[in-house]
Amino acid sequence: MIKKEIEAEIAELKSDYIRIQGDLEKATSFGVNTSKGEKQLIQIEKQLAAFNRKLEEAE
């Protein structure tokens, strides 16, 4: 992957993270089970870490 592609993937993941985080906050306020969303956030965090490592290697 080239640097621009990595940066685009990071931006998309950050956007997804923010959206899911907002959904979780709403779900929590209504007492809804949030374990699936929490797992998604953990997965995104892992993906972001991997892409950040790739970005460092690309520089």
C-alpha positions, 0 to 999 in steps of 0.5 A: 500500500502506498502512503495515501491509501494507508492514510485513507484507510486510517481516516475511514476507520476513524470515522467508523470509530466515531460513529460506533462510539456515538451509537454506543453512547446512545445505546447505553443511555437506553440500557441496550446491550453494547457488547457487539459495538464494544468488540467492533471498537476493539477491532478498529483500534487493532486495525488502526494500530496496524495501519499506523505501523504501516504508515511509519514504515512507508515514510 
